[in-house]
Amino acid sequence: MNKKIKKSLAVLMSIAMLMSAFAPNIFAAIDASLLWEDTVVTAEREYKLVSGVIQKDIVLNSTSGDSQNNCFVLEVDLNNPDVSIVAGYNDGDADGWGRIPVRDQAYALEETRDVNVIAAINGDFHNTSTGEPAGILVMNGVLGHKPNARPFFAILKDGTAAIMDAGSSLDNVQEAIGGGHILVRDGKNVAPNDKLQPRTAIGIKADGSVVMFIVDGRQAPSSRGMNYPELAAAMIALGCVEALELDGGGSSTLLAQREASSDLECRNSPSYGYERKVATSLAVCTTAKPTGIFDHIAFSETTYMCAPYSSVRISTKGVDVNGYEAALPSGGSLKLRDTSYGSFNGSSFRSNGKVGTTIIDYVLDGEVIASAMIEITEEADNIFESLVKQMVQFIANIFNMFNLLIEKLFPQAIVK
């Protein structure tokens, strides 16, 4: 096995131990044994949005270390009475076709349906010239686009989720968007083969919770994308017994508002370099309200990466029981558990060059109430490497913008 992969796996185990010690109510981790062929998990970070909703950043690779994929996941517990999933379209009005980014669809939903959107992903394939969805669209029980021969994801009137075949009855459907291929059925990988692409998929676990999945692509070596069988295997590894492909390619977008934040931020790296206009979306909403009462500490990262002799800023915020920002209690402080790796001054950790992992604790009244990990590794980017990556990404964005221009000049009816 590649040395980098071995090292990453060791760090991942340490992270898992840390998470289990300080966050006992987390969703299950991805089951690496169910991933496609020789795929392994090299990093997995988990962020709580509100009670019942988490977001994960997962890095996958082959054992040879040459097939990296950056994946972004939302897991939604629909058994939580404060949580729901709704379908979005353009500016909320399906009387006329159009396209806007997922972010703007989320804002439109908040205005037109009086919901609080904390996460969202892109939805169905669509006509790039008109914005007409390729499949069914149901918003708040109202049919916006007629069903056809395509399967679809639905939220039923009782609040549960379903992936339904073309021709299924709509009598019990409250929200719905169309999709492409069925990827997983009864826990089995039924995906056809296809080339590597950025992908979006949605799945349902045996307990009824919903998994929304994005994998970046067209950005190798950072993230190469997945074919359908790989995508299906990833959904199975995340616990899905049913899964459906949604629009991918440059449309793949995942937004999430993490704890103590009021901003929907794009967590993945869309292949065009920006959030593309799409027709439909799926939004995760909460009815939970801020209490203003401190409940726990949220670190900006569960694991901070630091190159030897470099520094990294450690950020913390107070959070109420519903995930909203709350004032930090006085008297708390950050303390480095093992000072042999460096020093901590104010809000910054400074490495002394020693490679390894250490833990930083938030201490209040002599008790550790939250912790995060600091990994000091030569694999972390120093300032020069960060600049190089930014330049490479800038060039890639120019190339992708050229592709977008070609798409506009020569539109196809349905795109991936």
C-alpha positions in Angstrom: 0.0 0.0 0.0 1.2 3.5 -0.8 3.0 5.2 2.2 0.8 8.3 2.0 -2.3 6.1 2.1 -1.0 4.2 5.1 -0.3 7.5 6.9 -3.7 8.9 6.1 -5.4 5.8 7.4 -3.5 6.0 10.6 -4.6 9.7 11.1 -8.2 8.8 10.1 -8.3 6.2 12.9 -7.1 8.8 15.4 -9.7 11.2 14.2 -12.4 8.5 14.6 -11.3 7.9 18.2 -11.4 11.6 18.9 -14.9 12.0 17.4 -16.2 9.0 19.4 -14.8 10.5 22.6 -16.3 13.9 22.2 -19.3 13.4 19.8 -21.2 10.3 20.8 -24.3 11.0 18.8 -22.7 11.1 15.3 -24.0 9.3 12.2 -22.2 6.1 11.2 -18.9 6.5 9.3 -18.5 5.3 5.7 -17.9 1.6 5.4 -14.7 1.4 3.4 -15.1 -2.3 2.8 -18.1 -1.6 0.6 -16.3 0.9 -1.7 -15.4 0.2 -5.3 -12.5 -2.3 -5.9 -9.3 -0.9 -4.2 -10.8 2.4 -3.0 -9.9 3.4 0.5 -10.9 6.3 2.8 -8.0 8.7 3.4 -9.8 11.4 5.3 -13.3 11.8 6.8 -14.5 14.9 8.6 -17.9 15.5 10.1 -19.7 18.8 10.8 -23.0 19.2 12.5 -25.4 21.6 10.9 -28.4 21.3 13.3 -29.9 18.4 15.3 -30.7 15.7 12.7 -28.4 17.0 9.9 -24.7 16.5 9.4 -22.3 17.3 6.6 -19.2 15.2 5.8 -16.0 15.9 3.8 -14.6 12.5 2.7 -11.5 11.9 0.6 -11.2 8.6 -1.2 -8.3 7.2 -3.1 -7.0 4.0 -4.6 -4.4 1.9 -2.7 -1.9 3.1 -5.3 -2.6 6.7 -4.4 -3.3 7.9 -7.9 -7.2 8.1 -8.0 -8.2 10.7 -5.4 -11.8 11.9 -5.1 -13.1 14.7 -2.9 -16.6 13.8 -1.7 -19.2 15.9 0.1 -22.1 14.4 2.0 -25.3 15.5 3.7 -27.1 13.0 6.0 -30.6 14.0 7.0 -32.6 12.3 9.7 -36.2 12.8 8.6 -37.4 11.3 11.9 -36.4 14.6 13.5 -39.6 16.7 13.6 -37.6 19.9 12.9 -36.1 18.7 9.7 -37.6 18.5 6.2 -36.5 18.3 2.5 -38.2 20.4 -0.1 -37.9 20.7 -3.9 -36.8 24.0 -5.4 -37.1 25.4 -8.9 -35.6 28.5 -10.4 -37.1 31.4 -8.4 -39.9 29.2 -7.0 -42.3 29.7 -9.9 -42.7 26.8 -12.3 -45.2 28.7 -14.5 -42.2 29.8 -16.7 -38.9 28.0 -17.2 -35.6 29.3 -16.1 -32.3 28.6 -14.3 -30.5 30.2 -11.3 -27.8 28.8 -9.0 -28.7 26.5 -6.1 -27.8 29.2 -3.7 -30.4 31.6 -5.2 -33.0 28.8 -5.3 -32.4 28.4 -1.5 -32.9 32.1 -0.9 -36.1 32.0 -3.1 -37.4 29.1 -1.1 -36.9 31.0 2.2 -38.9 33.9 0.7 -41.7 32.0 -1.0 -42.2 29.2 1.4 -41.1 30.7 4.7 -38.5 28.0 5.5 -35.0 28.1 6.9 -32.7 26.4 4.4 -29.5 25.0 6.0 -28.2 22.9 3.1 -29.0 22.3 -0.5 -27.8 20.3 -3.6 -28.5 20.6 -7.3 -31.4 18.5 -8.7 -32.7 17.1 -12.0 -31.2 17.2 -15.4 -32.6 20.0 -17.5 -32.7 21.8 -20.9 -29.9 24.3 -20.7 -31.5 26.6 -23.1 -34.9 26.9 -21.5 -34.5 25.5 -17.9 -37.2 23.0 -18.4 -36.6 20.0 -16.0 -36.0 16.6 -17.7 -38.3 14.8 -15.3 -41.1 15.3 -12.8 -41.3 18.4 -10.5 -43.6 18.6 -7.5 -43.3 21.5 -5.1 -45.4 21.7 -1.9 -47.9 19.2 -3.4 -48.3 21.2 -6.7 -47.2 19.5 -9.9 -44.8 21.8 -11.8 -43.7 19.4 -14.5 -45.4 16.3 -15.6 -43.9 12.9 -14.9 -42.4 10.9 -17.8 -40.3 7.8 -18.2 -37.7 8.9 -15.7 -37.4 7.7 -12.0 -37.7 10.3 -9.3 -36.9 11.2 -5.7 -39.9 12.1 -3.6 -40.9 13.3 -0.2 -44.3 11.8 0.7 -47.1 13.6 2.5 -46.1 11.8 5.8 -42.6 13.3 5.5 -40.8 10.1 4.5 -38.5 9.8 1.5 -38.9 7.4 -1.5 -37.1 6.7 -4.8 -39.9 5.9 -7.2 -40.1 4.3 -10.6 -41.6 6.1 -13.6 -45.3 5.7 -13.7 -45.7 5.5 -9.9 -48.8 7.2 -8.4 -48.4 10.8 -7.3 -51.3 10.7 -4.9 -49.1 10.7 -1.8 -46.3 12.9 -3.2 -45.5 16.2 -1.5 -42.2 17.1 -3.1 -40.4 15.4 -6.1 -37.6 15.9 -8.6 -36.6 13.6 -11.5 -33.3 11.8 -11.8 -31.3 9.7 -14.2 -30.2 6.1 -13.5 -31.2 4.1 -10.5 -27.8 3.3 -8.9 -28.8 1.1 -5.9 -31.9 -1.0 -5.5 -32.5 -3.2 -2.4 -28.9 -2.6 -1.4 -27.5 -3.9 -4.6 -25.3 -2.0 -7.1 -27.3 -1.9 -10.3 -25.5 1.0 -12.0 -24.6 0.9 -15.7 -21.0 1.8 -16.7 -20.0 5.2 -17.8 -16.9 7.5 -17.8 -15.6 9.6 -14.9 -17.5 12.8 -14.2 -18.4 15.0 -11.3 -21.5 13.4 -9.8 -24.6 14.1 -7.7 -26.6 11.4 -6.1 -29.3 10.9 -3.5 -30.0 7.8 -1.5 -32.1 6.4 1.3 -30.9 4.3 4.2 -32.7 1.5 5.8 -33.7 3.7 8.7 -35.3 6.2 6.3 -32.6 8.9 6.6 -31.5 10.5 3.4 -28.0 10.8 2.0 -27.1 13.6 -0.5 -23.7 13.0 -2.2 -21.4 15.1 -4.4 -18.1 14.1 -5.8 -15.9 16.7 -7.6 -14.4 15.7 -10.9 -12.5 17.0 -13.9 -9.9 18.3 -11.4 -7.3 15.5 -11.2 -5.1 14.9 -9.3 -7.2 16.6 -6.7 -10.5 14.9 -7.7 -11.0 12.8 -10.8 -14.7 12.1 -10.5 -16.5 8.8 -10.5 -18.3 6.5 -13.0 -21.7 5.1 -12.1 -20.6 1.8 -10.5 -18.1 3.7 -8.2 -20.9 6.2 -7.4 -23.3 3.4 -6.5 -20.6 1.7 -4.4 -20.0 4.9 -2.5 -23.7 5.2 -1.7 -23.9 1.7 -0.5 -20.8 2.3 1.7 -22.7 5.3 3.2 -25.6 2.9 4.1 -28.0 3.5 1.3 -30.3 0.7 0.2 -31.8 2.8 -2.6 -30.0 5.5 -4.6 -30.7 7.7 -7.7 -28.4 9.7 -9.9 -29.1 13.4 -10.2 -27.6 15.9 -12.6 -23.8 16.0 -12.4 -20.9 17.6 -14.3 -20.7 21.3 -13.9 -24.1 21.3 -12.1 -22.8 19.4 -9.0 -23.1 21.7 -6.1 -23.5 21.2 -2.3 -24.2 24.1 0.1 -24.2 23.8 3.8 -24.6 26.1 6.8 -22.5 24.7 9.6 -23.0 25.2 13.3 -22.7 28.8 14.5 -22.8 30.1 11.0 -25.5 32.1 9.2 -24.1 31.6 5.7 -24.8 28.9 3.2 -21.3 28.0 1.8 -20.4 26.0 -1.2 -18.5 23.0 0.2 -17.4 21.3 -3.0 -15.4 22.7 -5.9 -17.8 22.9 -8.9 -15.9 21.9 -12.1 -16.6 25.3 -13.8 -15.0 27.1 -10.9 -18.3 28.7 -9.9 -21.9 27.8 -8.9 -23.6 27.0 -12.2 -27.2 27.9 -13.0 -29.5 24.9 -12.7 -33.2 24.3 -12.9 -34.1 22.4 -9.8 -32.6 21.7 -6.3 -33.3 19.9 -3.1 -33.1 22.0 0.1 -32.7 20.7 3.7 -34.8 22.9 6.0 -35.2 23.3 9.8 -37.9 24.8 11.9 -35.6 24.9 15.0 -35.1 28.4 16.3 -32.1 30.1 18.1 -32.3 29.9 21.9 -29.3 32.2 22.6 -28.3 29.8 25.4 -24.8 28.3 25.2 -24.8 24.5 24.8 -21.4 23.5 23.4 -18.2 24.6 21.5 -17.8 24.3 17.7 -14.3 24.3 16.2 -14.0 25.5 12.6 -12.4 22.2 11.7 -12.3 18.8 13.4 -8.7 18.4 12.1 -6.4 21.2 11.4 -3.6 20.5 8.8 -0.3 22.3 9.4 3.0 22.0 7.5 6.2 21.8 9.7 7.4 25.2 10.9 4.1 26.8 9.7 1.2 28.1 11.7 -2.6 27.6 11.7 -5.3 29.7 13.2 -7.7 27.8 15.5 -11.2 29.2 15.5 -14.0 28.4 18.0 -17.6 29.6 18.5 -20.3 29.0 21.1 -23.3 27.1 19.9 -26.8 26.6 21.2 -28.7 23.3 21.3 -30.1 24.0 17.8 -26.8 24.8 16.1 -27.1 28.6 16.2 -24.3 30.8 17.5 -24.4 31.6 21.2 -22.1 33.7 23.3 -19.1 31.9 24.7 -19.0 31.6 28.5 -16.3 33.6 30.1 -13.2 31.9 31.5 -12.7 29.4 28.7 -9.4 28.9 27.0 -7.6 26.8 24.4 -4.8 24.5 25.5 -2.4 22.4 23.6 -2.3 18.9 25.0 1.2 18.0 23.9 3.6 21.0 23.7 6.4 19.0 22.2 4.9 19.7 18.7 4.9 23.4 19.0 3.3 26.3 20.9 0.0 28.0 21.0 -0.3 31.8 21.2 -3.6 33.6 21.2 -5.6 31.8 18.5 -2.7 30.3 16.5 -0.7 27.1 16.7 2.9 27.3 15.6 4.7 24.1 14.6 8.3 23.6 15.8 8.9 21.1 12.9 8.0 17.9 14.7 5.8 15.7 12.6 2.8 14.0 14.1 -0.6 14.6 15.6 -1.7 16.4 18.8 -4.9 17.6 20.3 -6.1 21.1 21.3 -8.7 21.3 24.0 -11.2 24.0 24.9 -11.1 24.1 28.7 -13.8 25.7 30.8 -13.7 25.7 34.6 -11.0 23.1 34.5 -13.0 20.7 32.3 -12.3 19.8 28.7 -15.6 20.5 26.9 -14.4 20.2 23.2 -11.4 19.1 21.3 -9.9 19.2 17.8 -6.9 17.5 16.3 -3.8 19.2 14.7 -1.9 17.1 12.2 1.6 18.4 11.5 2.6 16.8 8.2 4.8 17.5 5.2 1.8 16.6 3.1 0.0 19.8 4.3 0.4 22.8 2.0 3.0 25.4 2.9 2.5 29.0 1.6 4.3 28.3 -1.7 2.3 25.1 -2.4 -0.9 26.9 -1.7 -0.1 29.6 -4.2 0.8 27.0 -6.9 -2.5 25.1 -6.3 -4.4 28.4 -6.6 -2.6 29.1 -9.9 -3.4 25.6 -11.2 -7.0 26.0 -10.2 -7.2 29.4 -11.9 -6.0 27.9 -15.2 -8.5 25.0 -14.8 -11.3 27.6 -14.2 -10.3 29.4 -17.5 -10.5 26.1 -19.3 -13.8 25.2 -17.8 -15.2 28.7 -18.7 -14.2 28.0 -22.3 -16.1 24.8 -22.1 -19.2 26.6 -20.8 -19.0 29.1 -23.7 -19.0 26.1 -26.1 -22.0 24.7 -24.3 -23.9 27.9 -24.6 -23.0 28.2 -28.3 -23.9 24.6 -29.0 -26.5 23.6 -26.3 -27.6 20.0 -25.8 -31.1 19.2 -24.7 -29.9 17.3 -21.6 -26.5 17.7 -20.1 -24.5 16.0 -17.4 
